[in-house]
Amino acid sequence: MRLNRNKYFALFPCCKIVDGKNKSAIYDLQRETYVLIPLSLSYILRHDKHMSLDEIFKKYSENEDTIEGYMNFLYEKDLGSFFDKDEVIFKELNLKFQTPHLITNAIFDYDGNSSYDLHRGIKQLHNIGCENLEIRFYDNIKLDYLSSVVAYTKGTCIRDLELLFPYSEEMRIDNILQLRYSNPRIRKVTISSCPQKEENIYDSTEIYIIYTTERITSEEQCGVVSPWYMLPKTELYLESLTYNNCLNQKISIDRFGNIKNCPSMVKSYGLFDKHSQLLDVINNPEFQKIWHIRKDDIKQCKDCELRYMCQDCRAYVKDNNDPLSTPSKCAYNPYLE
């Protein structure tokens, strides 16, 4: 495209630049996509955004072809727009993360040896306003039992329910879809240890179902950090600016009944029994401390251009004595060119 050098360029408000050690990224929070860009382009977009294209070309006169390529790239990716000097510029996105609830998400783990009361746990989540719950079963379960557990969420404020359990003949796609039609809160189901021929992903606007051959038998298989799992969503981005986007406002009960920040964490805040109140644990300042470990504080993460779309794991780190240690299961290296 032939550029009008009298024009100015601005990114759309939903497009946010995140700088890493050797490259930058532009998160398109509306489309939930991202592109990697050179640090030099990030510098221009940040420091020269009040200049016309002509002024930018003159400032970097030895790199005119590069600048022209940059501008055409941004236009083709629909990341911004050209405008006249006196036109109204876009209103900036409000970067404040707000939620009306003390706890927004929870994980309950269960296996054949678990004995804590799932129904009671779900009722307590409702009482504290938690809207997102993941229940992970590590041993085989019957479809009827699964249906009864899902039914516990009816009449509660739980809006999104995720399920994980091992494969069995009962867990065919038609049965899972029927379970979902009866319980619209279910938005994601992962069926592990399935035969190779059954491996598949069912994706619709209503539910996401994964049949995987991976054998998931405990919380120890959680915590993998990979670009495959990264998604530039507005809420995740905003939360990451101020909080740990994985552990903030989360509570969990592991398969042994321990109340934790996450089932993979070592520290327990007591067993969940008939006398336990999750709210008592939540109000413990020590329990909330880990919520405030931001990506910008963590070794390696703070140098990563993907840090605000990645759910960092504090359970599996390279140095267990350092709360800001690098994630040990991270498959991305921000120091590579």
C-alpha positions, -999 to 999 in steps of 0.1 A, spaced: 0 0 0 12 35 -9 14 55 24 1 90 28 30 106 47 8 134 61 -12 108 81 -6 97 116 -8 61 128 -24 48 161 -30 13 174 -65 3 182 -71 5 220 -76 -32 222 -41 -37 208 -14 -37 235 24 -37 231 43 -60 255 81 -58 254 104 -87 260 141 -91 262 147 -95 225 114 -89 208 79 -75 215 44 -86 210 12 -69 201 -18 -85 218 -51 -80 199 -74 -84 229 -106 -82 208 -97 -109 183 -77 -128 210 -46 -131 188 -11 -118 189 18 -110 166 55 -108 174 73 -76 163 109 -63 166 118 -41 195 125 -13 171 89 -12 159 77 -12 195 100 18 202 85 37 173 49 29 183 56 40 219 79 70 215 70 84 181 32 80 181 26 118 181 47 121 149 33 121 113 46 94 90 66 120 72 83 130 105 90 94 113 105 87 79 128 118 83 138 107 118 148 73 105 159 84 70 184 56 67 157 29 73 129 41 51 122 7 35 120 -9 70 96 18 83 74 14 53 74 -23 58 64 -18 94 35 4 86 22 -18 59 24 -48 82 4 -30 109 -22 -20 84 -25 -55 68 -29 -71 103 -56 -45 111 -39 -35 143 -45 2 139 -55 30 116 -42 61 98 -58 94 106 -54 132 101 -37 153 127 -70 169 140 -90 137 141 -103 123 174 -79 97 187 -92 65 202 -101 64 239 -77 44 259 -87 10 275 -93 12 312 -65 -10 326 -80 -15 361 -88 -51 370 -120 -53 391 -141 -81 404 -169 -80 430 -160 -114 445 -132 -124 469 -128 -158 452 -134 -161 414 -121 -196 407 -116 -229 424 -102 -264 417 -115 -295 435 -94 -327 429 -108 -362 436 -96 -398 433 -106 -432 447 -92 -424 481 -108 -389 485 -134 -386 512 -142 -349 516 -178 -337 508 -179 -323 473 -214 -311 477 -206 -292 508 -175 -276 491 -197 -264 461 -223 -249 485 -195 -230 502 -182 -217 469 -217 -204 461 -219 -187 495 -187 -167 487 -197 -159 451 -172 -181 432 -183 -184 395 -157 -207 380 -150 -243 392 -128 -271 378 -133 -306 392 -106 -331 383 -113 -369 388 -81 -390 386 -98 -424 389 -126 -440 368 -160 -427 376 -195 -437 365 -216 -414 343 -244 -414 368 -221 -403 396 -206 -375 374 -241 -364 366 -250 -362 403 -219 -341 411 -226 -317 382 -262 -314 396 -247 -300 428 -240 -268 409 -276 -262 400 -291 -232 418 -256 -219 426 -237 -189 412 -212 -211 395 -213 -200 359 -184 -220 343 -177 -256 351 -147 -276 338 -144 -313 342 -115 -338 339 -118 -376 342 -104 -408 327 -119 -424 296 -144 -452 298 -170 -466 273 -197 -445 291 -179 -413 283 -187 -412 246 -193 -379 229 -231 -383 228 -233 -389 265 -210 -359 273 -231 -337 250 -263 -349 267 -248 -341 301 -239 -306 289 -274 -300 275 -288 -309 309 -262 -287 326 -253 -256 306 -227 -245 331 -203 -271 317 -180 -253 292 -150 -276 290 -145 -313 294 -112 -332 292 -112 -370 290 -78 -385 296 -63 -420 289 -85 -425 259 -75 -451 231 -56 -437 202 -85 -440 178 -107 -419 202 -83 -390 204 -101 -359 192 -112 -323 199 -148 -312 198 -151 -274 196 -183 -255 195 -196 -222 208 -212 -240 237 -186 -265 249 -150 -276 243 -143 -313 247 -109 -329 245 -102 -366 242 -65 -372 249 -43 -403 252 -24 -385 279 -27 -404 312 -35 -378 339 -33 -394 373 -25 -365 397 -20 -328 400 17 -333 392 9 -332 355 -4 -297 358 17 -265 356 31 -269 320 38 -235 304 38 -234 267 28 -210 238 1 -236 229 -18 -226 261 -14 -189 257 -43 -167 248 -44 -129 248 -77 -123 266 -87 -90 280 -95 -102 315 -63 -122 317 -42 -93 304 -57 -68 329 -53 -93 358 -17 -99 349 -8 -63 353 -15 -63 390 -18 -99 402 -7 -135 396 -32 -145 369 -32 -182 379 -35 -180 417 -52 -147 423 -86 -152 440 -83 -190 437 -89 -217 463 -85 -254 460 -90 -287 477 -65 -314 467 -74 -351 465 -63 -357 501 -87 -330 513 -61 -303 519 -72 -267 514 -46 -249 493 -40 -220 469 -37 -248 442 -36 -286 445 0 -286 433 12 -263 460 30 -278 490 15 -255 517 -18 -266 532 -42 -245 552 -59 -275 569 -82 -303 559 -116 -297 546 -140 -316 569 -174 -310 583 -162 -282 605 -141 -264 579 -151 -231 564 -133 -220 532 -140 -184 540 -118 -186 571 -89 -197 549 -96 -171 523 -94 -143 549 -60 -155 561 -35 -128 549 -9 -156 544 -32 -174 520 -37 -142 499 0 -133 498 8 -153 467 -20 -135 448 2 -105 444 33 -122 427 31 -105 393 47 -117 361 68 -85 362 84 -97 394 92 -133 383 126 -143 370 126 -149 332 88 -141 330 96 -104 334 117 -106 303 90 -124 282 68 -107 257 41 -133 262 39 -129 300 4 -113 301 -12 -141 282 4 -169 301 -9 -185 333 23 -188 353 26 -217 377 41 -210 411 39 -246 422 67 -259 399 97 -236 400 134 -240 396 142 -229 432 116 -239 458 131 -214 482 126 -184 460 89 -173 454 101 -154 424 119 -183 408 116 -192 371 88 -217 362 104 -252 359 79 -264 333 81 -234 309 87 -244 273 93 -209 260 127 -191 260 123 -153 258 161 -149 254 162 -165 220 164 -141 190 
